[in-house]
Amino acid sequence: MTGTGPTLPYALGSTDAEHERLIRQAVYLTPLTERFFREAGIGPGQRVLDLGSGVGDVAMLVARLVGSTGEVVGVERDSRSIVRARARASAAGLTNVSFTECDVSEVRSSKLFDVAVGRFILQWVSDPVAILRCLSRLVRPGGVVAFQEVSYTPFLALSMRLPLWSATASLLHETMRRSGANMEIGVELHQVFQEAGLPAPNMRIEMLLGSDPEFTRWTYDLLFSLRPEIQQLNISLEPLGDFDTLLERLQAEVGMSKTVIPFVGMVGAWAQKPADEA
């Protein structure tokens, strides 16, 4: 997979705190991602490529779906993340998953995959059409390409009821957007798949809603990882007040409102590569 250009810098970094954030986030996302992957036909015995593996949550989920007769190859460009992913997979007793260090624009394999997957990765690539076009060449005829990506529009709309939560959501959106991330790549996947030479994908959008303190902390966690980027972009945190007390104030606002707050829209898109296509 060459000639597609590198991915954008990952604005959230690769600190221990960011790794822990990803692990906490995966606790909530795993049921939605598992349901989506099952719908796309991922199952026992398949060979699966996981693009942008991070600390390994999606790869480990898929490893359980394909079982001992299947295989998962995770691709991740950050060496620190790979070390953590390998350690976690080993601790989980998953012997059917491995991780390769390279950019998603440089993936190579001498053997075709049955499925290629990714979660929250295409928002960080400069040319998702080129990435998917090259990626599909690594998938066998009749195989599946399945991605779960973000849409921030419903998240921002449903956040407007609570002032502090809404201000936090807006600052998150501004920082990610100015960092180069595509905040609506999820809803664009219908076009992206087709421009990459794949069939029009099957699509769905789901949103997690919650109110418990652990769920509420996801926006604070993101901001914490984004603080170096926020400084570099000269974005003011002043609208949020004292950052050291932000988490407690967010949790208090949600608790007193007796309502739920949203996660970002999770758009799943999957398509089967034509059986007669090499």
C-alpha positions in Angstrom: 0.0 0.0 0.0 2.0 2.9 -1.3 1.6 6.4 -2.8 -1.4 7.3 -0.6 0.4 9.8 1.6 0.9 9.7 5.4 -1.7 10.1 8.0 -2.1 13.4 9.8 -0.4 14.0 13.2 -2.4 12.4 16.0 -3.4 15.4 18.1 -4.1 13.3 21.1 -0.5 12.1 21.5 0.8 8.8 22.9 1.2 9.4 26.6 0.3 6.9 29.3 -2.7 9.0 30.1 -3.9 8.8 26.5 -3.5 5.1 26.5 -5.6 4.8 29.6 -8.2 7.1 28.0 -8.4 4.8 25.0 -8.9 1.7 27.2 -11.6 3.4 29.2 -13.3 4.6 26.0 -13.2 1.0 24.6 -15.3 -0.3 27.6 -18.2 1.7 26.2 -17.6 1.3 22.5 -16.9 -2.4 22.4 -20.6 -3.6 22.4 -21.4 -1.2 19.5 -18.3 -2.2 17.5 -18.9 -5.9 18.1 -22.5 -5.7 16.9 -21.4 -3.8 13.8 -18.6 -6.3 13.0 -21.0 -9.2 13.4 -23.4 -7.5 11.1 -20.6 -7.1 8.5 -20.0 -10.9 8.7 -16.8 -11.1 10.8 -16.6 -14.5 12.3 -14.5 -17.7 13.0 -11.6 -18.6 10.8 -11.1 -15.2 9.1 -7.9 -13.3 8.5 -8.5 -9.7 9.5 -6.4 -6.5 9.1 -7.0 -3.8 11.7 -5.9 -0.4 10.6 -4.7 2.1 13.2 -4.7 -0.4 16.2 -3.7 2.1 18.9 -3.4 0.1 22.2 -5.2 -2.9 20.7 -8.8 -2.8 21.7 -10.3 -3.3 18.2 -7.7 -6.0 17.3 -8.4 -7.9 20.5 -12.2 -7.7 19.9 -11.8 -9.1 16.4 -9.4 -11.8 17.7 -12.2 -13.1 19.9 -14.6 -13.0 17.0 -12.4 -15.0 14.6 -11.3 -17.4 17.2 -8.3 -19.7 17.3 -8.6 -20.7 13.7 -8.5 -17.0 12.6 -5.8 -14.4 12.6 -5.7 -10.6 13.2 -2.9 -8.3 12.0 -3.0 -4.9 13.6 -1.2 -2.0 12.0 -0.1 1.0 14.1 2.6 3.6 13.5 3.3 4.5 17.1 5.9 2.3 18.8 4.7 3.0 22.3 1.2 2.1 21.5 2.4 -1.2 19.9 4.3 -2.1 23.0 1.1 -1.6 25.1 -1.1 -3.5 22.6 1.3 -6.5 22.5 1.4 -6.6 26.3 -2.4 -6.4 26.6 -3.0 -9.1 24.0 -0.5 -11.4 25.7 -2.1 -10.8 29.1 -5.4 -11.7 27.6 -4.1 -14.9 26.2 -4.7 -14.0 22.6 -2.2 -15.8 20.5 -4.0 -15.2 17.1 -3.2 -11.4 17.0 0.0 -9.6 16.0 0.9 -6.0 15.6 3.1 -4.4 12.9 4.6 -0.9 13.1 3.9 1.1 10.0 1.8 4.0 8.7 -1.6 3.0 7.4 -0.5 4.4 4.0 2.4 1.8 3.8 0.6 -1.5 4.6 1.9 -4.5 2.7 1.0 -8.2 2.8 1.9 -11.2 0.7 -1.3 -12.9 1.7 -4.8 -11.4 1.2 -7.2 -10.7 4.1 -10.8 -11.7 4.4 -11.7 -8.5 6.1 -10.1 -5.0 6.7 -11.5 -2.9 9.6 -10.8 0.3 11.5 -12.3 2.5 14.2 -11.9 6.2 14.4 -8.9 6.2 12.0 -10.0 7.6 8.7 -10.6 11.0 10.3 -6.8 11.3 10.7 -5.9 10.5 7.0 -5.5 13.2 4.4 -6.9 11.1 1.6 -9.3 8.4 2.8 -10.3 7.5 -0.8 -6.7 6.6 -1.6 -6.3 4.7 1.6 -9.4 2.6 1.0 -8.6 2.0 -2.7 -5.2 0.6 -1.7 -6.6 -1.3 1.3 -9.2 -3.0 -0.9 -6.3 -4.6 -2.9 -5.3 -6.4 0.3 -8.7 -7.9 0.7 -9.7 -11.0 -1.3 -12.6 -11.0 -3.8 -15.8 -11.3 -1.8 -14.1 -10.0 1.3 -15.3 -7.2 3.5 -14.2 -3.6 4.3 -15.7 -2.3 7.5 -15.0 1.1 9.2 -16.6 2.8 12.2 -16.0 6.6 12.1 -17.2 9.8 13.8 -19.9 12.4 13.2 -19.8 15.3 15.6 -23.0 17.1 14.3 -25.5 15.1 16.4 -23.2 15.3 19.4 -23.0 19.1 19.2 -26.8 19.4 18.7 -27.6 17.1 21.7 -25.1 18.9 23.9 -26.7 22.3 23.7 -29.1 21.7 26.7 -26.3 21.9 29.3 -24.1 25.1 29.2 -20.8 23.7 30.5 -21.1 20.4 28.6 -21.9 22.4 25.5 -19.0 24.7 25.9 -16.7 21.7 26.4 -18.1 20.0 23.3 -17.6 23.1 21.2 -14.0 23.5 22.4 -13.3 19.8 21.6 -14.8 20.2 18.1 -12.8 23.3 17.4 -9.5 21.8 18.6 -9.9 18.6 16.6 -11.0 20.5 13.5 -8.1 22.8 13.6 -5.8 19.9 14.1 -6.9 18.6 10.7 -9.3 15.9 11.7 -12.3 15.3 9.5 -15.2 15.6 12.0 -17.8 14.3 9.6 -15.9 11.5 7.9 -18.5 9.0 9.1 -21.4 10.4 7.0 -19.0 10.8 4.1 -18.2 7.1 3.9 -21.0 6.4 1.5 -19.2 8.6 -1.1 -15.7 7.6 0.0 -16.3 3.8 -0.4 -17.7 4.3 -3.9 -14.9 6.7 -5.0 -12.4 4.0 -3.8 -14.0 1.5 -6.2 -16.0 -0.3 -3.6 -19.8 -0.9 -3.7 -22.1 1.6 -1.8 -21.7 0.5 1.8 -24.4 -0.6 4.3 -24.5 2.1 6.9 -25.8 2.9 10.3 -25.3 5.6 12.9 -25.5 4.9 16.7 -25.0 7.2 19.7 -24.2 6.2 23.2 -26.1 8.2 25.9 -25.3 8.2 29.5 -25.2 10.1 32.8 -23.0 8.1 35.2 -19.7 9.8 36.2 -17.5 7.4 34.3 -19.3 8.0 31.1 -19.4 11.8 31.7 -15.6 12.0 32.0 -15.0 11.2 28.3 -15.0 14.8 27.2 -12.7 15.8 30.0 -10.4 12.9 29.1 -10.2 14.1 25.5 -9.4 17.6 26.5 -6.7 16.4 28.9 -5.0 14.6 26.0 -5.5 17.6 23.7 -4.0 20.2 26.1 -0.7 20.4 24.3 -2.5 20.8 21.0 -4.8 23.4 22.5 -1.8 25.4 23.7 -0.1 25.2 20.3 -3.2 26.4 18.5 -3.7 29.2 21.0 -7.2 28.1 21.9 -8.5 29.6 25.1 -9.7 27.2 27.9 -11.2 30.2 29.7 -14.8 29.5 28.8 -14.5 26.3 30.8 -13.2 27.9 34.0 -10.7 26.2 36.2 -9.5 23.1 34.3 -8.5 21.3 37.5 -12.1 21.3 38.6 -13.7 20.8 35.2 -14.4 17.1 35.6 -16.2 17.5 38.9 -18.2 20.4 37.5 -19.2 18.5 34.4 -20.3 15.5 36.5 -22.3 17.8 38.8 -24.0 19.5 35.9 -25.1 16.2 34.3 -26.1 14.8 37.7 -28.3 17.8 38.6 -29.9 17.9 35.2 -31.3 14.4 35.6 -30.8 13.9 31.8 -28.4 12.1 29.6 -25.5 13.4 27.6 -24.2 12.0 24.3 -21.1 10.4 22.9 -20.2 11.3 19.3 -22.2 9.7 16.5 -20.6 6.4 15.5 -21.2 5.7 11.8 -20.6 2.2 10.7 -20.1 1.5 7.0 -19.3 -1.9 5.4 -19.2 -3.3 1.9 -18.3 -6.6 0.3 -15.7 -6.5 -2.4 -17.1 -7.9 -5.7 -16.3 -11.6 -6.0 -15.1 -11.1 -9.6 -12.6 -8.3 -8.7 -9.0 -9.1 -8.2 
